[in-house]
């Protein structure tokens, strides 16, 4: 008779633990530690027409260029 009480006690404890675990609220997702970068102003290369961030562009007399070689070549004609 004692062994049935022990088995019943184990079943009740396991059931209670499983029920308690399913009621828990899921923790909110953690935010990344890295701050989100601000958007950058985009410019157009006067030679080839690609868009690139202003911080990566090379300034020239005719406008902004993607590389030093395109700055030297100058703006492309129509």
mmCIF file of the N, C-alpha and C atoms, coordinates in Angstrom:
data_MODEL
# 
_entry.id   MODEL 
# 
loop_
_atom_site.group_PDB 
_atom_site.id 
_atom_site.type_symbol 
_atom_site.label_atom_id 
_atom_site.label_alt_id 
_atom_site.label_comp_id 
_atom_site.label_asym_id 
_atom_site.label_entity_id 
_atom_site.label_seq_id 
_atom_site.pdbx_PDB_ins_code 
_atom_site.Cartn_x 
_atom_site.Cartn_y 
_atom_site.Cartn_z 
_atom_site.occupancy 
_atom_site.B_iso_or_equiv 
_atom_site.pdbx_formal_charge 
_atom_site.auth_seq_id 
_atom_site.auth_comp_id 
_atom_site.auth_asym_id 
_atom_site.auth_atom_id 
_atom_site.pdbx_PDB_model_num 
ATOM 1   N N  . UNK A 1 1  ? 0.819  -1.182 0.000   1.00 0.00 ? 1  UNK A N  1 
ATOM 2   C CA . UNK A 1 1  ? 0.000  0.000  0.000   1.00 0.00 ? 1  UNK A CA 1 
ATOM 3   C C  . UNK A 1 1  ? 0.872  1.258  0.000   1.00 0.00 ? 1  UNK A C  1 
ATOM 4   N N  . UNK A 1 2  ? 1.995  1.207  0.716   1.00 0.00 ? 2  UNK A N  1 
ATOM 5   C CA . UNK A 1 2  ? 2.884  2.362  0.820   1.00 0.00 ? 2  UNK A CA 1 
ATOM 6   C C  . UNK A 1 2  ? 3.490  2.706  -0.536  1.00 0.00 ? 2  UNK A C  1 
ATOM 7   N N  . UNK A 1 3  ? 3.803  1.690  -1.337  1.00 0.00 ? 3  UNK A N  1 
ATOM 8   C CA . UNK A 1 3  ? 4.407  1.980  -2.633  1.00 0.00 ? 3  UNK A CA 1 
ATOM 9   C C  . UNK A 1 3  ? 3.438  2.717  -3.545  1.00 0.00 ? 3  UNK A C  1 
ATOM 10  N N  . UNK A 1 4  ? 2.124  2.467  -3.440  1.00 0.00 ? 4  UNK A N  1 
ATOM 11  C CA . UNK A 1 4  ? 1.137  3.179  -4.248  1.00 0.00 ? 4  UNK A CA 1 
ATOM 12  C C  . UNK A 1 4  ? 1.047  4.645  -3.842  1.00 0.00 ? 4  UNK A C  1 
ATOM 13  N N  . UNK A 1 5  ? 1.171  4.913  -2.566  1.00 0.00 ? 5  UNK A N  1 
ATOM 14  C CA . UNK A 1 5  ? 1.160  6.297  -2.093  1.00 0.00 ? 5  UNK A CA 1 
ATOM 15  C C  . UNK A 1 5  ? 2.385  7.060  -2.610  1.00 0.00 ? 5  UNK A C  1 
ATOM 16  N N  . UNK A 1 6  ? 3.521  6.402  -2.623  1.00 0.00 ? 6  UNK A N  1 
ATOM 17  C CA . UNK A 1 6  ? 4.750  7.036  -3.126  1.00 0.00 ? 6  UNK A CA 1 
ATOM 18  C C  . UNK A 1 6  ? 4.619  7.296  -4.633  1.00 0.00 ? 6  UNK A C  1 
ATOM 19  N N  . UNK A 1 7  ? 4.115  6.348  -5.389  1.00 0.00 ? 7  UNK A N  1 
ATOM 20  C CA . UNK A 1 7  ? 3.913  6.532  -6.821  1.00 0.00 ? 7  UNK A CA 1 
ATOM 21  C C  . UNK A 1 7  ? 2.923  7.655  -7.066  1.00 0.00 ? 7  UNK A C  1 
ATOM 22  N N  . UNK A 1 8  ? 1.826  7.705  -6.324  1.00 0.00 ? 8  UNK A N  1 
ATOM 23  C CA . UNK A 1 8  ? 0.835  8.768  -6.464  1.00 0.00 ? 8  UNK A CA 1 
ATOM 24  C C  . UNK A 1 8  ? 1.457  10.127 -6.136  1.00 0.00 ? 8  UNK A C  1 
ATOM 25  N N  . UNK A 1 9  ? 2.264  10.185 -5.095  1.00 0.00 ? 9  UNK A N  1 
ATOM 26  C CA . UNK A 1 9  ? 2.929  11.426 -4.720  1.00 0.00 ? 9  UNK A CA 1 
ATOM 27  C C  . UNK A 1 9  ? 3.872  11.898 -5.833  1.00 0.00 ? 9  UNK A C  1 
ATOM 28  N N  . UNK A 1 10 ? 4.624  10.985 -6.424  1.00 0.00 ? 10 UNK A N  1 
ATOM 29  C CA . UNK A 1 10 ? 5.539  11.328 -7.515  1.00 0.00 ? 10 UNK A CA 1 
ATOM 30  C C  . UNK A 1 10 ? 4.741  11.836 -8.718  1.00 0.00 ? 10 UNK A C  1 
ATOM 31  N N  . UNK A 1 11 ? 3.638  11.193 -9.061  1.00 0.00 ? 11 UNK A N  1 
ATOM 32  C CA . UNK A 1 11 ? 2.810  11.611 -10.193 1.00 0.00 ? 11 UNK A CA 1 
ATOM 33  C C  . UNK A 1 11 ? 2.239  13.000 -9.935  1.00 0.00 ? 11 UNK A C  1 
ATOM 34  N N  . UNK A 1 12 ? 1.774  13.268 -8.727  1.00 0.00 ? 12 UNK A N  1 
ATOM 35  C CA . UNK A 1 12 ? 1.212  14.579 -8.398  1.00 0.00 ? 12 UNK A CA 1 
ATOM 36  C C  . UNK A 1 12 ? 2.289  15.653 -8.477  1.00 0.00 ? 12 UNK A C  1 
ATOM 37  N N  . UNK A 1 13 ? 3.479  15.393 -7.956  1.00 0.00 ? 13 UNK A N  1 
ATOM 38  C CA . UNK A 1 13 ? 4.564  16.380 -7.983  1.00 0.00 ? 13 UNK A CA 1 
ATOM 39  C C  . UNK A 1 13 ? 4.993  16.665 -9.422  1.00 0.00 ? 13 UNK A C  1 
ATOM 40  N N  . UNK A 1 14 ? 5.135  15.640 -10.236 1.00 0.00 ? 14 UNK A N  1 
ATOM 41  C CA . UNK A 1 14 ? 5.525  15.834 -11.633 1.00 0.00 ? 14 UNK A CA 1 
ATOM 42  C C  . UNK A 1 14 ? 4.438  16.603 -12.384 1.00 0.00 ? 14 UNK A C  1 
ATOM 43  N N  . UNK A 1 15 ? 3.193  16.251 -12.184 1.00 0.00 ? 15 UNK A N  1 
ATOM 44  C CA . UNK A 1 15 ? 2.091  16.957 -12.840 1.00 0.00 ? 15 UNK A CA 1 
ATOM 45  C C  . UNK A 1 15 ? 2.020  18.409 -12.416 1.00 0.00 ? 15 UNK A C  1 
ATOM 46  N N  . UNK A 1 16 ? 2.185  18.667 -11.124 1.00 0.00 ? 16 UNK A N  1 
ATOM 47  C CA . UNK A 1 16 ? 2.157  20.039 -10.619 1.00 0.00 ? 16 UNK A CA 1 
ATOM 48  C C  . UNK A 1 16 ? 3.313  20.858 -11.189 1.00 0.00 ? 16 UNK A C  1 
ATOM 49  N N  . UNK A 1 17 ? 4.497  20.270 -11.282 1.00 0.00 ? 17 UNK A N  1 
ATOM 50  C CA . UNK A 1 17 ? 5.660  20.960 -11.838 1.00 0.00 ? 17 UNK A CA 1 
ATOM 51  C C  . UNK A 1 17 ? 5.447  21.284 -13.317 1.00 0.00 ? 17 UNK A C  1 
ATOM 52  N N  . UNK A 1 18 ? 4.895  20.352 -14.062 1.00 0.00 ? 18 UNK A N  1 
ATOM 53  C CA . UNK A 1 18 ? 4.655  20.593 -15.491 1.00 0.00 ? 18 UNK A CA 1 
ATOM 54  C C  . UNK A 1 18 ? 3.592  21.668 -15.686 1.00 0.00 ? 18 UNK A C  1 
ATOM 55  N N  . UNK A 1 19 ? 2.541  21.638 -14.871 1.00 0.00 ? 19 UNK A N  1 
ATOM 56  C CA . UNK A 1 19 ? 1.479  22.631 -14.974 1.00 0.00 ? 19 UNK A CA 1 
ATOM 57  C C  . UNK A 1 19 ? 1.999  24.015 -14.604 1.00 0.00 ? 19 UNK A C  1 
ATOM 58  N N  . UNK A 1 20 ? 2.807  24.093 -13.592 1.00 0.00 ? 20 UNK A N  1 
ATOM 59  C CA . UNK A 1 20 ? 3.379  25.359 -13.153 1.00 0.00 ? 20 UNK A CA 1 
ATOM 60  C C  . UNK A 1 20 ? 4.320  25.923 -14.207 1.00 0.00 ? 20 UNK A C  1 
ATOM 61  N N  . UNK A 1 21 ? 5.079  25.069 -14.872 1.00 0.00 ? 21 UNK A N  1 
ATOM 62  C CA . UNK A 1 21 ? 6.006  25.509 -15.904 1.00 0.00 ? 21 UNK A CA 1 
ATOM 63  C C  . UNK A 1 21 ? 5.287  26.042 -17.132 1.00 0.00 ? 21 UNK A C  1 
ATOM 64  N N  . UNK A 1 22 ? 4.114  25.499 -17.455 1.00 0.00 ? 22 UNK A N  1 
ATOM 65  C CA . UNK A 1 22 ? 3.402  25.955 -18.645 1.00 0.00 ? 22 UNK A CA 1 
ATOM 66  C C  . UNK A 1 22 ? 2.690  27.281 -18.404 1.00 0.00 ? 22 UNK A C  1 
ATOM 67  N N  . UNK A 1 23 ? 2.509  27.678 -17.167 1.00 0.00 ? 23 UNK A N  1 
ATOM 68  C CA . UNK A 1 23 ? 1.847  28.947 -16.852 1.00 0.00 ? 23 UNK A CA 1 
ATOM 69  C C  . UNK A 1 23 ? 2.795  30.131 -16.880 1.00 0.00 ? 23 UNK A C  1 
ATOM 70  N N  . UNK A 1 24 ? 4.062  29.885 -16.881 1.00 0.00 ? 24 UNK A N  1 
ATOM 71  C CA . UNK A 1 24 ? 5.036  30.985 -16.848 1.00 0.00 ? 24 UNK A CA 1 
ATOM 72  C C  . UNK A 1 24 ? 4.929  31.836 -18.100 1.00 0.00 ? 24 UNK A C  1 
ATOM 73  N N  . UNK A 1 25 ? 5.075  33.135 -17.903 1.00 0.00 ? 25 UNK A N  1 
ATOM 74  C CA . UNK A 1 25 ? 5.090  34.065 -19.022 1.00 0.00 ? 25 UNK A CA 1 
ATOM 75  C C  . UNK A 1 25 ? 6.442  33.962 -19.713 1.00 0.00 ? 25 UNK A C  1 
ATOM 76  N N  . UNK A 1 26 ? 6.443  33.908 -21.027 1.00 0.00 ? 26 UNK A N  1 
ATOM 77  C CA . UNK A 1 26 ? 7.736  33.881 -21.714 1.00 0.00 ? 26 UNK A CA 1 
ATOM 78  C C  . UNK A 1 26 ? 8.458  35.206 -21.495 1.00 0.00 ? 26 UNK A C  1 
ATOM 79  N N  . UNK A 1 27 ? 9.744  35.123 -21.287 1.00 0.00 ? 27 UNK A N  1 
ATOM 80  C CA . UNK A 1 27 ? 10.514 36.342 -21.059 1.00 0.00 ? 27 UNK A CA 1 
ATOM 81  C C  . UNK A 1 27 ? 10.594 37.134 -22.361 1.00 0.00 ? 27 UNK A C  1 
ATOM 82  N N  . UNK A 1 28 ? 10.548 38.461 -22.263 1.00 0.00 ? 28 UNK A N  1 
ATOM 83  C CA . UNK A 1 28 ? 10.628 39.265 -23.485 1.00 0.00 ? 28 UNK A CA 1 
ATOM 84  C C  . UNK A 1 28 ? 11.987 39.094 -24.139 1.00 0.00 ? 28 UNK A C  1 
ATOM 85  N N  . UNK A 1 29 ? 12.044 39.188 -25.461 1.00 0.00 ? 29 UNK A N  1 
ATOM 86  C CA . UNK A 1 29 ? 13.335 39.020 -26.144 1.00 0.00 ? 29 UNK A CA 1 
ATOM 87  C C  . UNK A 1 29 ? 14.304 40.131 -25.737 1.00 0.00 ? 29 UNK A C  1 
ATOM 88  N N  . UNK A 1 30 ? 15.556 39.751 -25.594 1.00 0.00 ? 30 UNK A N  1 
ATOM 89  C CA . UNK A 1 30 ? 16.569 40.728 -25.207 1.00 0.00 ? 30 UNK A CA 1 
ATOM 90  C C  . UNK A 1 30 ? 16.896 41.625 -26.386 1.00 0.00 ? 30 UNK A C  1 
ATOM 91  N N  . UNK A 1 31 ? 17.076 42.883 -26.087 1.00 0.00 ? 31 UNK A N  1 
ATOM 92  C CA . UNK A 1 31 ? 17.481 43.827 -27.130 1.00 0.00 ? 31 UNK A CA 1 
ATOM 93  C C  . UNK A 1 31 ? 18.970 43.705 -27.348 1.00 0.00 ? 31 UNK A C  1 
ATOM 94  N N  . UNK A 1 32 ? 19.367 43.960 -28.565 1.00 0.00 ? 32 UNK A N  1 
ATOM 95  C CA . UNK A 1 32 ? 20.788 43.879 -28.866 1.00 0.00 ? 32 UNK A CA 1 
ATOM 96  C C  . UNK A 1 32 ? 21.522 45.007 -28.158 1.00 0.00 ? 32 UNK A C  1 
ATOM 97  N N  . UNK A 1 33 ? 22.728 44.742 -27.773 1.00 0.00 ? 33 UNK A N  1 
ATOM 98  C CA . UNK A 1 33 ? 23.537 45.724 -27.061 1.00 0.00 ? 33 UNK A CA 1 
ATOM 99  C C  . UNK A 1 33 ? 24.038 46.819 -27.986 1.00 0.00 ? 33 UNK A C  1 
ATOM 100 N N  . UNK A 1 34 ? 24.107 46.505 -29.284 1.00 0.00 ? 34 UNK A N  1 
ATOM 101 C CA . UNK A 1 34 ? 24.618 47.456 -30.257 1.00 0.00 ? 34 UNK A CA 1 
ATOM 102 C C  . UNK A 1 34 ? 23.563 48.494 -30.590 1.00 0.00 ? 34 UNK A C  1 
ATOM 103 N N  . UNK A 1 35 ? 23.893 49.773 -30.548 1.00 0.00 ? 35 UNK A N  1 
ATOM 104 C CA . UNK A 1 35 ? 22.900 50.770 -30.954 1.00 0.00 ? 35 UNK A CA 1 
ATOM 105 C C  . UNK A 1 35 ? 22.678 50.721 -32.462 1.00 0.00 ? 35 UNK A C  1 
ATOM 106 N N  . UNK A 1 36 ? 21.488 51.067 -32.873 1.00 0.00 ? 36 UNK A N  1 
ATOM 107 C CA . UNK A 1 36 ? 21.153 51.070 -34.298 1.00 0.00 ? 36 UNK A CA 1 
ATOM 108 C C  . UNK A 1 36 ? 21.769 52.311 -34.936 1.00 0.00 ? 36 UNK A C  1 
ATOM 109 N N  . UNK A 1 37 ? 22.445 52.101 -36.050 1.00 0.00 ? 37 UNK A N  1 
ATOM 110 C CA . UNK A 1 37 ? 23.113 53.205 -36.740 1.00 0.00 ? 37 UNK A CA 1 
ATOM 111 C C  . UNK A 1 37 ? 22.077 54.125 -37.382 1.00 0.00 ? 37 UNK A C  1 
ATOM 112 N N  . UNK A 1 38 ? 22.371 55.408 -37.340 1.00 0.00 ? 38 UNK A N  1 
ATOM 113 C CA . UNK A 1 38 ? 21.485 56.394 -37.955 1.00 0.00 ? 38 UNK A CA 1 
ATOM 114 C C  . UNK A 1 38 ? 21.601 56.298 -39.473 1.00 0.00 ? 38 UNK A C  1 
ATOM 115 N N  . UNK A 1 39 ? 20.537 56.607 -40.202 1.00 0.00 ? 39 UNK A N  1 
ATOM 116 C CA . UNK A 1 39 ? 20.620 56.571 -41.661 1.00 0.00 ? 39 UNK A CA 1 
ATOM 117 C C  . UNK A 1 39 ? 21.615 57.603 -42.176 1.00 0.00 ? 39 UNK A C  1 
ATOM 118 N N  . UNK A 1 40 ? 22.266 57.267 -43.266 1.00 0.00 ? 40 UNK A N  1 
ATOM 119 C CA . UNK A 1 40 ? 23.255 58.170 -43.847 1.00 0.00 ? 40 UNK A CA 1 
ATOM 120 C C  . UNK A 1 40 ? 22.698 58.794 -45.120 1.00 0.00 ? 40 UNK A C  1 
ATOM 121 N N  . UNK A 1 41 ? 23.172 59.997 -45.410 1.00 0.00 ? 41 UNK A N  1 
ATOM 122 C CA . UNK A 1 41 ? 22.771 60.659 -46.638 1.00 0.00 ? 41 UNK A CA 1 
ATOM 123 C C  . UNK A 1 41 ? 23.453 59.958 -47.815 1.00 0.00 ? 41 UNK A C  1 
ATOM 124 N N  . UNK A 1 42 ? 22.678 59.698 -48.854 1.00 0.00 ? 42 UNK A N  1 
ATOM 125 C CA . UNK A 1 42 ? 23.199 59.025 -50.032 1.00 0.00 ? 42 UNK A CA 1 
ATOM 126 C C  . UNK A 1 42 ? 23.463 60.051 -51.128 1.00 0.00 ? 42 UNK A C  1 
ATOM 127 N N  . UNK A 1 43 ? 24.533 59.826 -51.891 1.00 0.00 ? 43 UNK A N  1 
ATOM 128 C CA . UNK A 1 43 ? 24.882 60.691 -53.023 1.00 0.00 ? 43 UNK A CA 1 
ATOM 129 C C  . UNK A 1 43 ? 25.067 59.819 -54.256 1.00 0.00 ? 43 UNK A C  1 
ATOM 130 N N  . UNK A 1 44 ? 25.081 60.461 -55.415 1.00 0.00 ? 44 UNK A N  1 
ATOM 131 C CA . UNK A 1 44 ? 25.225 59.758 -56.688 1.00 0.00 ? 44 UNK A CA 1 
ATOM 132 C C  . UNK A 1 44 ? 26.594 60.088 -57.278 1.00 0.00 ? 44 UNK A C  1 
ATOM 133 N N  . UNK A 1 45 ? 27.316 59.065 -57.724 1.00 0.00 ? 45 UNK A N  1 
ATOM 134 C CA . UNK A 1 45 ? 28.592 59.283 -58.399 1.00 0.00 ? 45 UNK A CA 1 
ATOM 135 C C  . UNK A 1 45 ? 28.309 59.962 -59.735 1.00 0.00 ? 45 UNK A C  1 
ATOM 136 N N  . UNK A 1 46 ? 28.996 61.072 -59.992 1.00 0.00 ? 46 UNK A N  1 
ATOM 137 C CA . UNK A 1 46 ? 28.768 61.836 -61.227 1.00 0.00 ? 46 UNK A CA 1 
ATOM 138 C C  . UNK A 1 46 ? 29.312 61.113 -62.461 1.00 0.00 ? 46 UNK A C  1 
ATOM 139 N N  . UNK A 1 47 ? 30.166 60.122 -62.247 1.00 0.00 ? 47 UNK A N  1 
ATOM 140 C CA . UNK A 1 47 ? 30.749 59.402 -63.393 1.00 0.00 ? 47 UNK A CA 1 
ATOM 141 C C  . UNK A 1 47 ? 29.933 58.161 -63.764 1.00 0.00 ? 47 UNK A C  1 
ATOM 142 N N  . UNK A 1 48 ? 29.664 57.291 -62.776 1.00 0.00 ? 48 UNK A N  1 
ATOM 143 C CA . UNK A 1 48 ? 29.003 56.021 -63.108 1.00 0.00 ? 48 UNK A CA 1 
ATOM 144 C C  . UNK A 1 48 ? 27.548 55.954 -62.651 1.00 0.00 ? 48 UNK A C  1 
ATOM 145 N N  . UNK A 1 49 ? 27.119 56.865 -61.790 1.00 0.00 ? 49 UNK A N  1 
ATOM 146 C CA . UNK A 1 49 ? 25.717 56.917 -61.394 1.00 0.00 ? 49 UNK A CA 1 
ATOM 147 C C  . UNK A 1 49 ? 25.312 56.044 -60.227 1.00 0.00 ? 49 UNK A C  1 
ATOM 148 N N  . UNK A 1 50 ? 26.252 55.347 -59.569 1.00 0.00 ? 50 UNK A N  1 
ATOM 149 C CA . UNK A 1 50 ? 25.849 54.524 -58.435 1.00 0.00 ? 50 UNK A CA 1 
ATOM 150 C C  . UNK A 1 50 ? 25.577 55.411 -57.223 1.00 0.00 ? 50 UNK A C  1 
ATOM 151 N N  . UNK A 1 51 ? 24.744 54.918 -56.323 1.00 0.00 ? 51 UNK A N  1 
ATOM 152 C CA . UNK A 1 51 ? 24.443 55.623 -55.089 1.00 0.00 ? 51 UNK A CA 1 
ATOM 153 C C  . UNK A 1 51 ? 25.337 55.054 -53.994 1.00 0.00 ? 51 UNK A C  1 
ATOM 154 N N  . UNK A 1 52 ? 25.882 55.927 -53.154 1.00 0.00 ? 52 UNK A N  1 
ATOM 155 C CA . UNK A 1 52 ? 26.731 55.501 -52.058 1.00 0.00 ? 52 UNK A CA 1 
ATOM 156 C C  . UNK A 1 52 ? 26.595 56.486 -50.916 1.00 0.00 ? 52 UNK A C  1 
ATOM 157 N N  . UNK A 1 53 ? 26.940 56.070 -49.685 1.00 0.00 ? 53 UNK A N  1 
ATOM 158 C CA . UNK A 1 53 ? 26.865 56.984 -48.552 1.00 0.00 ? 53 UNK A CA 1 
ATOM 159 C C  . UNK A 1 53 ? 27.837 58.146 -48.730 1.00 0.00 ? 53 UNK A C  1 
ATOM 160 N N  . UNK A 1 54 ? 27.429 59.322 -48.267 1.00 0.00 ? 54 UNK A N  1 
ATOM 161 C CA . UNK A 1 54 ? 28.268 60.507 -48.392 1.00 0.00 ? 54 UNK A CA 1 
ATOM 162 C C  . UNK A 1 54 ? 29.619 60.289 -47.707 1.00 0.00 ? 54 UNK A C  1 
ATOM 163 N N  . UNK A 1 55 ? 29.642 59.529 -46.608 1.00 0.00 ? 55 UNK A N  1 
ATOM 164 C CA . UNK A 1 55 ? 30.902 59.305 -45.881 1.00 0.00 ? 55 UNK A CA 1 
ATOM 165 C C  . UNK A 1 55 ? 31.902 58.495 -46.710 1.00 0.00 ? 55 UNK A C  1 
ATOM 166 N N  . UNK A 1 56 ? 31.446 57.702 -47.690 1.00 0.00 ? 56 UNK A N  1 
ATOM 167 C CA . UNK A 1 56 ? 32.333 56.902 -48.536 1.00 0.00 ? 56 UNK A CA 1 
ATOM 168 C C  . UNK A 1 56 ? 32.690 57.602 -49.847 1.00 0.00 ? 56 UNK A C  1 
ATOM 169 N N  . UNK A 1 57 ? 32.023 58.701 -50.139 1.00 0.00 ? 57 UNK A N  1 
ATOM 170 C CA . UNK A 1 57 ? 32.209 59.374 -51.426 1.00 0.00 ? 57 UNK A CA 1 
ATOM 171 C C  . UNK A 1 57 ? 33.467 60.246 -51.420 1.00 0.00 ? 57 UNK A C  1 
ATOM 172 N N  . UNK A 1 58 ? 33.978 60.508 -52.631 1.00 0.00 ? 58 UNK A N  1 
ATOM 173 C CA . UNK A 1 58 ? 35.133 61.383 -52.842 1.00 0.00 ? 58 UNK A CA 1 
ATOM 174 C C  . UNK A 1 58 ? 34.607 62.659 -53.487 1.00 0.00 ? 58 UNK A C  1 
ATOM 175 N N  . UNK A 1 59 ? 34.870 63.788 -52.840 1.00 0.00 ? 59 UNK A N  1 
ATOM 176 C CA . UNK A 1 59 ? 34.387 65.067 -53.361 1.00 0.00 ? 59 UNK A CA 1 
ATOM 177 C C  . UNK A 1 59 ? 35.316 65.564 -54.458 1.00 0.00 ? 59 UNK A C  1 
ATOM 178 N N  . UNK A 1 60 ? 34.723 66.110 -55.513 1.00 0.00 ? 60 UNK A N  1 
ATOM 179 C CA . UNK A 1 60 ? 35.489 66.684 -56.614 1.00 0.00 ? 60 UNK A CA 1 
ATOM 180 C C  . UNK A 1 60 ? 34.841 67.972 -57.075 1.00 0.00 ? 60 UNK A C  1 
ATOM 181 N N  . UNK A 1 61 ? 35.456 68.610 -58.031 1.00 0.00 ? 61 UNK A N  1 
ATOM 182 C CA . UNK A 1 61 ? 34.940 69.880 -58.521 1.00 0.00 ? 61 UNK A CA 1 
ATOM 183 C C  . UNK A 1 61 ? 33.574 69.717 -59.182 1.00 0.00 ? 61 UNK A C  1 
ATOM 184 N N  . UNK A 1 62 ? 33.334 68.594 -59.820 1.00 0.00 ? 62 UNK A N  1 
ATOM 185 C CA . UNK A 1 62 ? 32.069 68.376 -60.511 1.00 0.00 ? 62 UNK A CA 1 
ATOM 186 C C  . UNK A 1 62 ? 31.007 67.738 -59.647 1.00 0.00 ? 62 UNK A C  1 
ATOM 187 N N  . UNK A 1 63 ? 31.295 67.422 -58.406 1.00 0.00 ? 63 UNK A N  1 
ATOM 188 C CA . UNK A 1 63 ? 30.318 66.781 -57.521 1.00 0.00 ? 63 UNK A CA 1 
ATOM 189 C C  . UNK A 1 63 ? 30.965 65.657 -56.722 1.00 0.00 ? 63 UNK A C  1 
ATOM 190 N N  . UNK A 1 64 ? 30.173 64.637 -56.418 1.00 0.00 ? 64 UNK A N  1 
ATOM 191 C CA . UNK A 1 64 ? 30.640 63.515 -55.605 1.00 0.00 ? 64 UNK A CA 1 
ATOM 192 C C  . UNK A 1 64 ? 30.912 62.308 -56.512 1.00 0.00 ? 64 UNK A C  1 
ATOM 193 N N  . UNK A 1 65 ? 31.945 61.536 -56.158 1.00 0.00 ? 65 UNK A N  1 
ATOM 194 C CA . UNK A 1 65 ? 32.354 60.375 -56.947 1.00 0.00 ? 65 UNK A CA 1 
ATOM 195 C C  . UNK A 1 65 ? 32.543 59.174 -56.023 1.00 0.00 ? 65 UNK A C  1 
ATOM 196 N N  . UNK A 1 66 ? 32.469 57.984 -56.599 1.00 0.00 ? 66 UNK A N  1 
ATOM 197 C CA . UNK A 1 66 ? 32.611 56.763 -55.797 1.00 0.00 ? 66 UNK A CA 1 
ATOM 198 C C  . UNK A 1 66 ? 34.071 56.409 -55.547 1.00 0.00 ? 66 UNK A C  1 
ATOM 199 N N  . UNK A 1 67 ? 34.975 56.771 -56.460 1.00 0.00 ? 67 UNK A N  1 
ATOM 200 C CA . UNK A 1 67 ? 36.399 56.475 -56.293 1.00 0.00 ? 67 UNK A CA 1 
ATOM 201 C C  . UNK A 1 67 ? 37.231 57.660 -56.780 1.00 0.00 ? 67 UNK A C  1 
ATOM 202 N N  . UNK A 1 68 ? 38.488 57.622 -56.418 1.00 0.00 ? 68 UNK A N  1 
ATOM 203 C CA . UNK A 1 68 ? 39.413 58.664 -56.864 1.00 0.00 ? 68 UNK A CA 1 
ATOM 204 C C  . UNK A 1 68 ? 39.579 58.627 -58.391 1.00 0.00 ? 68 UNK A C  1 
ATOM 205 N N  . UNK A 1 69 ? 39.554 57.433 -58.969 1.00 0.00 ? 69 UNK A N  1 
ATOM 206 C CA . UNK A 1 69 ? 39.695 57.302 -60.424 1.00 0.00 ? 69 UNK A CA 1 
ATOM 207 C C  . UNK A 1 69 ? 38.523 57.972 -61.146 1.00 0.00 ? 69 UNK A C  1 
ATOM 208 N N  . UNK A 1 70 ? 37.318 57.819 -60.613 1.00 0.00 ? 70 UNK A N  1 
ATOM 209 C CA . UNK A 1 70 ? 36.169 58.468 -61.235 1.00 0.00 ? 70 UNK A CA 1 
ATOM 210 C C  . UNK A 1 70 ? 36.216 59.982 -61.026 1.00 0.00 ? 70 UNK A C  1 
ATOM 211 N N  . UNK A 1 71 ? 36.774 60.443 -59.901 1.00 0.00 ? 71 UNK A N  1 
ATOM 212 C CA . UNK A 1 71 ? 36.920 61.880 -59.685 1.00 0.00 ? 71 UNK A CA 1 
ATOM 213 C C  . UNK A 1 71 ? 37.872 62.464 -60.723 1.00 0.00 ? 71 UNK A C  1 
ATOM 214 N N  . UNK A 1 72 ? 38.964 61.763 -60.993 1.00 0.00 ? 72 UNK A N  1 
ATOM 215 C CA . UNK A 1 72 ? 39.946 62.223 -61.981 1.00 0.00 ? 72 UNK A CA 1 
ATOM 216 C C  . UNK A 1 72 ? 39.337 62.192 -63.384 1.00 0.00 ? 72 UNK A C  1 
ATOM 217 N N  . UNK A 1 73 ? 38.541 61.157 -63.679 1.00 0.00 ? 73 UNK A N  1 
ATOM 218 C CA . UNK A 1 73 ? 37.923 61.054 -65.000 1.00 0.00 ? 73 UNK A CA 1 
ATOM 219 C C  . UNK A 1 73 ? 36.864 62.130 -65.213 1.00 0.00 ? 73 UNK A C  1 
ATOM 220 N N  . UNK A 1 74 ? 36.254 62.592 -64.140 1.00 0.00 ? 74 UNK A N  1 
ATOM 221 C CA . UNK A 1 74 ? 35.256 63.651 -64.229 1.00 0.00 ? 74 UNK A CA 1 
ATOM 222 C C  . UNK A 1 74 ? 33.877 63.118 -64.562 1.00 0.00 ? 74 UNK A C  1 
ATOM 223 N N  . UNK A 1 75 ? 32.927 64.023 -64.692 1.00 0.00 ? 75 UNK A N  1 
ATOM 224 C CA . UNK A 1 75 ? 31.550 63.609 -64.983 1.00 0.00 ? 75 UNK A CA 1 
ATOM 225 C C  . UNK A 1 75 ? 31.433 63.000 -66.383 1.00 0.00 ? 75 UNK A C  1 
ATOM 226 N N  . UNK A 1 76 ? 30.594 62.019 -66.489 1.00 0.00 ? 76 UNK A N  1 
ATOM 227 C CA . UNK A 1 76 ? 30.355 61.374 -67.777 1.00 0.00 ? 76 UNK A CA 1 
ATOM 228 C C  . UNK A 1 76 ? 29.387 62.251 -68.569 1.00 0.00 ? 76 UNK A C  1 
ATOM 229 N N  . UNK A 1 77 ? 29.621 62.318 -69.832 1.00 0.00 ? 77 UNK A N  1 
ATOM 230 C CA . UNK A 1 77 ? 28.755 63.113 -70.704 1.00 0.00 ? 77 UNK A CA 1 
ATOM 231 C C  . UNK A 1 77 ? 27.420 62.431 -70.951 1.00 0.00 ? 77 UNK A C  1 
ATOM 232 N N  . UNK A 1 78 ? 26.503 63.133 -71.589 1.00 0.00 ? 78 UNK A N  1 
ATOM 233 C CA . UNK A 1 78 ? 25.167 62.565 -71.851 1.00 0.00 ? 78 UNK A CA 1 
ATOM 234 C C  . UNK A 1 78 ? 25.218 61.452 -72.782 1.00 0.00 ? 78 UNK A C  1 
# 
